[in-house]
Amino acid sequence: MSTYHQPVMANTCIQQLRLKAKGIYVDATLGGAGHALAMYQREPQIRLYAFDQDADAIFEARQRLEAYDPVLIQANFRDLRTSLAYNKVKSIDGILFDLGVSSHQLDDAQRGFSFDKDAALDMRMNRAQELTAGQVVNESSLGTLRRIFKEYGEDQAFGRIARAIERARAEKTIATTKDLATIIESVVGIGSKESLKTKVRIFQALRIFVNDELEALSAALKDAINLLNPGGRIVVMSYHSLEDRIVKNIFKLEATDCICPPAIINCICGHKSKLKIITKRPLMADSEEISSNVRSRSAKLRVAEKKKGK
Ligand SMILES: C[S@@+](CC[C@H](N)C(=O)[O-])C[C@H]1O[C@@H](n2cnc3c(N)ncnc32)[C@H](O)[C@@H]1O
């Protein structure tokens, strides 16, 4: 339990959720239950539905939250609406997303998320899923690898790394995180800040692809906005620009009335805004938190509120 992480910007998240006694809330990314616990500590009478697709997280969180009575749901948050409907929940008063992997997942060498821990190339948040990072690296076409590294890693060496993987796997299977790290190093070198960043980006790209993270996020945000009661808030914390862009754009779209092209003078789309954006710019952790919790350094927190009557 000790490796479950300190919740990032916990006070800000809780403040922004504006919890009401007996309100219905969702923690879409339970992890080590740090935020869930903080929610209960602030407002013990809430009804909390907490999601994680990782069975380990659900298991550990059950112990951490034993003093309370949450409904723990082992599911992907892309199935938010149907999972809540299954629990007879049709609307909610607030929802929190703390995206990405937990420190526990990163620190557990066997999960294969991290290049500085040698392990099988796995990277599945949900270990019941079939697709692993090993399969992606060994079986994807050169074009697919290039696309994954370019779109999800945004690294300039995407093409060279994809080709180096193609050459290496023709000799022998790329089995471990160390095998992959060595191939990346053969392209960008070892020891420089830039080569370290490339490793981070390539591993991140694979993780995003294996877990289909961006598609799941878009689907869940749209459902979450529809599920919110008037005045309810959605709080999303992301850790890289791809996620933050999706959050920003979906909030912006749902905070806009007409979305017709500018050339159309009289609206034909009929789109009505559902949200008021609370954070014009993302909130960030302060320097004190960053010095005690390095993970908070890249956190960007965005908040929006459901409009009345939507
Ligand atoms: C950053 S951690 C959350 C940490 C948590 N807020 C805490 O205080 O301990 C993210 C968690 O969300 C889970 N997760 C990420 N994407 C998910 C998805 N699409 N569906 C369900 N769970 C997801 C991960 O398995 C991980 O445990």
Ligand as a Chemical Component Dictionary entry (heavy atoms), coordinates in Angstrom:
data_LIG
# 
_chem_comp.id                   LIG 
_chem_comp.type                 NON-POLYMER 
_chem_comp.pdbx_formal_charge   0 
_chem_comp.three_letter_code    LIG 
# 
loop_
_chem_comp_atom.comp_id 
_chem_comp_atom.atom_id 
_chem_comp_atom.alt_atom_id 
_chem_comp_atom.type_symbol 
_chem_comp_atom.charge 
_chem_comp_atom.model_Cartn_x 
_chem_comp_atom.model_Cartn_y 
_chem_comp_atom.model_Cartn_z 
_chem_comp_atom.pdbx_ordinal 
LIG C1  C1  C 0  -2.927  8.905 -11.565 1  
LIG S1  S1  S 1  -3.699  7.478 -10.973 2  
LIG C2  C2  C 0  -4.925  8.057 -9.875  3  
LIG C3  C3  C 0  -4.426  8.271 -8.491  4  
LIG C4  C4  C 0  -5.500  8.623 -7.494  5  
LIG N1  N1  N 0  -6.163  9.867 -7.816  6  
LIG C5  C5  C 0  -4.944  8.685 -6.088  7  
LIG O1  O1  O 0  -5.162  9.686 -5.402  8  
LIG O2  O2  O -1 -4.301  7.729 -5.671  9  
LIG C6  C6  C 0  -4.659  6.999 -12.334 10 
LIG C7  C7  C 0  -5.441  5.696 -12.126 11 
LIG O3  O3  O 0  -6.463  5.683 -13.111 12 
LIG C8  C8  C 0  -6.546  4.429 -13.701 13 
LIG N2  N2  N 0  -7.010  4.657 -15.067 14 
LIG C9  C9  C 0  -6.363  5.314 -16.052 15 
LIG N3  N3  N 0  -7.097  5.319 -17.157 16 
LIG C10 C10 C 0  -8.263  4.668 -16.869 17 
LIG C11 C11 C 0  -9.431  4.345 -17.600 18 
LIG N4  N4  N 0  -9.561  4.670 -18.890 19 
LIG N5  N5  N 0  -10.427 3.695 -16.964 20 
LIG C12 C12 C 0  -10.304 3.354 -15.662 21 
LIG N6  N6  N 0  -9.211  3.592 -14.919 22 
LIG C13 C13 C 0  -8.199  4.248 -15.514 23 
LIG C14 C14 C 0  -5.168  3.835 -13.619 24 
LIG O4  O4  O 0  -5.249  2.423 -13.598 25 
LIG C15 C15 C 0  -4.634  4.429 -12.317 26 
LIG O5  O5  O 0  -4.827  3.549 -11.240 27 
# 
loop_
_chem_comp_bond.comp_id 
_chem_comp_bond.atom_id_1 
_chem_comp_bond.atom_id_2 
_chem_comp_bond.value_order 
_chem_comp_bond.pdbx_ordinal 
LIG C1  S1  SING 1  
LIG S1  C2  SING 2  
LIG S1  C6  SING 3  
LIG C2  C3  SING 4  
LIG C3  C4  SING 5  
LIG C4  N1  SING 6  
LIG C4  C5  SING 7  
LIG C5  O1  DOUB 8  
LIG C5  O2  SING 9  
LIG C6  C7  SING 10 
LIG C7  O3  SING 11 
LIG C7  C15 SING 12 
LIG O3  C8  SING 13 
LIG C8  N2  SING 14 
LIG C8  C14 SING 15 
LIG N2  C9  SING 16 
LIG N2  C13 SING 17 
LIG C9  N3  DOUB 18 
LIG N3  C10 SING 19 
LIG C10 C11 SING 20 
LIG C10 C13 DOUB 21 
LIG C11 N4  SING 22 
LIG C11 N5  DOUB 23 
LIG N5  C12 SING 24 
LIG C12 N6  DOUB 25 
LIG N6  C13 SING 26 
LIG C14 O4  SING 27 
LIG C14 C15 SING 28 
LIG C15 O5  SING 29 
# 
